[in-house]
């Protein structure tokens, strides 16, 4: 079980490194990358939580339980921080998208983004 925890720990390190390096999200490809990484981070976070619970159930020794918690808890917090950041960023991005509208002005269709009061033709 410890080896599985170590594999998840290493995998989560790489996922977090790629996740944070993809910010600031400025292109659609970075949006897609952040979404894929968020999904992978969510899966690893779930696995780490399962490992933590199973290790605690199996272990009757409080010292071993404490050691598992020392390894898993900080990683769990880092993964949760990334998920919270993604959620807030996604919410902000969706709000911006909702404010943008297409207007028909005669023969022209105009894209108006109300947040910046800019009109793009």
SULJONOR-V55834 format. One record per backbone hydrogen bond with DSSP energy under -1.0 kcal/mol. NH is the residue of the N-H (numbers start at 1). CO is the residue of the C=O. E is the energy in kcal/mol with one decimal. If there is no record, write none. Layout:
BEGIN
nh:NH co:CO e:E
nh:NH co:CO e:E
END
This chain:
BEGIN
nh:5 co:1 e:-1.9
nh:6 co:2 e:-2.5
nh:7 co:3 e:-2.5
nh:8 co:4 e:-2.3
nh:9 co:5 e:-2.3
nh:10 co:6 e:-2.4
nh:11 co:7 e:-2.6
nh:12 co:8 e:-2.7
nh:13 co:9 e:-1.8
nh:14 co:10 e:-1.9
nh:15 co:11 e:-2.5
nh:16 co:12 e:-2.6
nh:17 co:13 e:-2.2
nh:18 co:14 e:-2.4
nh:19 co:15 e:-2.7
nh:20 co:16 e:-2.7
nh:21 co:17 e:-1.6
nh:31 co:27 e:-1.8
nh:32 co:28 e:-2.5
nh:33 co:29 e:-2.2
nh:34 co:30 e:-2.8
nh:35 co:31 e:-2.1
nh:36 co:32 e:-2.4
nh:37 co:33 e:-2.6
nh:38 co:34 e:-2.4
nh:39 co:35 e:-2.1
nh:40 co:36 e:-2.1
nh:41 co:37 e:-2.9
nh:42 co:38 e:-2.3
nh:43 co:39 e:-1.8
nh:44 co:40 e:-2.4
nh:45 co:41 e:-2.7
nh:46 co:42 e:-2.0
nh:47 co:43 e:-2.2
nh:48 co:44 e:-2.8
nh:49 co:45 e:-2.0
nh:50 co:46 e:-2.2
nh:51 co:47 e:-2.5
nh:52 co:48 e:-2.5
nh:53 co:49 e:-2.3
nh:54 co:50 e:-2.8
nh:55 co:51 e:-2.8
nh:56 co:52 e:-1.9
nh:57 co:53 e:-2.2
nh:58 co:54 e:-2.5
nh:59 co:55 e:-2.5
nh:65 co:61 e:-2.0
nh:66 co:62 e:-2.3
nh:67 co:63 e:-2.1
nh:68 co:64 e:-2.4
nh:69 co:65 e:-2.1
nh:70 co:66 e:-2.2
nh:71 co:67 e:-1.4
nh:72 co:68 e:-2.9
nh:73 co:69 e:-2.4
nh:76 co:72 e:-2.7
nh:77 co:73 e:-2.3
nh:78 co:74 e:-2.1
nh:79 co:75 e:-2.4
nh:80 co:76 e:-2.4
nh:81 co:77 e:-2.3
nh:82 co:78 e:-1.8
nh:83 co:79 e:-2.1
nh:84 co:80 e:-2.6
nh:85 co:81 e:-2.4
nh:86 co:82 e:-2.5
nh:87 co:83 e:-2.3
nh:88 co:84 e:-2.3
nh:89 co:85 e:-2.6
nh:90 co:86 e:-3.0
nh:91 co:87 e:-2.2
nh:92 co:88 e:-2.2
nh:93 co:89 e:-2.5
nh:94 co:90 e:-2.5
nh:95 co:91 e:-2.0
nh:96 co:92 e:-2.0
nh:97 co:93 e:-2.1
nh:98 co:94 e:-2.0
nh:99 co:95 e:-1.2
nh:101 co:112 e:-2.6
nh:103 co:110 e:-3.3
nh:105 co:108 e:-3.4
nh:108 co:105 e:-2.1
nh:110 co:103 e:-3.4
nh:111 co:120 e:-1.8
nh:112 co:101 e:-3.2
nh:113 co:118 e:-1.8
nh:118 co:113 e:-1.3
nh:120 co:111 e:-2.2
END
